[in-house]
C-alpha cells in the first residue's frame, strides 16, 4: 500500500471513530467513548424531590365563623340593635328585660334545643316593644323535652311567628315530653293580635 493510500485509510478510520463517539454521546446525554473502546456514561442529574402541596387553613377564621353567631339572631329598632342567642328562651328573656325594643325580629339561623320554657311577656314595665316577628333562615327546628309548654306567649301582643314554609325555609316546633302539662305553643293572659303560620307544630 502506498504512503498516500495509507494516509487516506487512517483518516477515514479516525473520522468513523469520531462520528461513532459523537453519535453515542448524543444518544446517551454526553457519555464519552475513549480510545480504549469502553463507554463511560455522563453523570445524570439528581432526581428532583416530588413537590408536596401545602394547604393553609386559618383556625382563627374557622372559630370566628362558629362563635360569632348564635342560633337566634335578634335585630331591633331601639335598645340594643343586634345580638345573638343560643336559644329562643334566652332571646325572649332579653326582650322581657328591655334589652331589645321597638320593632323586633328574631331570625332562627340554627336549630335550638330549649332546656327552659321560652316565655315572652307583654310589652310594659321593663319590656318595651311594638311588634315581635319570629322567622327561620333555612330549615330550622325549635325543640325540647319539657314537662310544660315549650313556647309561652303570656300577654304578648303583636307577635308573628312565620315559618315561611318554602323550598328554602321552614320552622318546626316540637316538644317530645308526654306529661299532661306538656305542650308546644300557648297563648294566654289576653295575648292578642298574634299569628302563628306556615309552621309545623308537634307534641
JOUR-V493958 format. One record per backbone hydrogen bond with DSSP energy under -0.5 kcal/mol. NH is the residue of the N-H (numbers start at 1). CO is the residue of the C=O. E is the energy in kcal/mol with one decimal. If there is no record, write none. Layout:
# JOUR-V493958
nh->[NH,NH]
co->[CO,CO]
e->[E,E]
This chain:
# JOUR-V493958
nh->[6,7,8,9,10,11,12,13,14,15,16,17,18,19,20,21,22,23,24,25,26,27,28,29,30,32,34,34,37,39,40,41,53,55,56,57,59,62,63,64,65,66,66,67,68,69,71,72,73,73,74,74,75,76,77,77,78,80,83,85,91,92,93,94,95,96,97,98,99,100,101,102,104,104,105,106,107,107,108,108,109,109,110,112,114,114,118,119,120,120,121,122,124,127,130,131,132,133,134,135,136,137,140,140,142,143,143,144,145,150,151,152,153,153,154,154,155,155,158,160,161,162,162,163,163,165,166,170,172,173,174,175,176,182,183,186,188,195,197,200,201,202,202]
co->[2,3,4,5,6,7,8,9,10,11,12,13,14,15,16,17,18,19,20,21,22,23,24,26,25,40,32,38,34,37,32,39,51,53,54,55,57,58,59,60,61,62,63,63,64,66,85,85,71,107,72,83,105,81,101,103,101,99,74,72,87,88,89,90,91,92,93,95,94,94,78,128,102,131,75,133,73,105,106,135,71,107,71,141,112,143,150,117,118,152,119,154,127,124,102,102,158,104,160,106,162,108,138,170,172,112,141,174,114,183,184,118,151,186,120,152,153,188,192,132,195,134,160,161,197,163,169,138,140,200,142,202,144,179,148,151,153,159,161,171,199,173,200]
e->[-2.1,-1.9,-1.8,-2.4,-2.2,-2.1,-2.2,-2.0,-2.2,-2.4,-2.3,-2.3,-2.3,-2.3,-2.4,-2.6,-2.4,-2.7,-2.6,-2.4,-2.6,-2.1,-1.7,-0.6,-3.2,-2.6,-0.6,-1.1,-1.9,-0.5,-2.9,-0.6,-0.5,-0.5,-0.5,-0.5,-0.9,-1.9,-2.5,-2.5,-2.2,-0.8,-0.9,-2.7,-2.1,-0.5,-0.8,-2.8,-0.5,-2.8,-0.5,-3.2,-2.3,-2.2,-0.7,-1.0,-1.6,-3.4,-1.8,-2.5,-1.6,-2.8,-2.1,-1.8,-1.8,-2.7,-1.6,-1.6,-2.4,-0.5,-2.4,-1.7,-0.6,-2.6,-2.6,-3.7,-3.0,-0.6,-0.6,-3.1,-2.5,-0.9,-1.4,-2.3,-0.5,-3.6,-2.7,-1.0,-0.5,-2.5,-0.6,-0.9,-1.9,-1.0,-1.8,-1.2,-2.2,-2.2,-3.0,-2.5,-0.6,-2.6,-0.8,-2.7,-3.1,-2.3,-0.5,-1.5,-0.6,-1.3,-2.7,-3.0,-0.5,-3.0,-1.7,-1.0,-1.0,-2.7,-1.6,-2.7,-3.4,-2.5,-0.6,-0.6,-2.5,-3.7,-3.0,-1.9,-1.8,-3.2,-2.3,-1.4,-2.3,-1.5,-1.6,-2.3,-2.3,-2.7,-2.8,-2.2,-0.5,-3.3,-0.5]
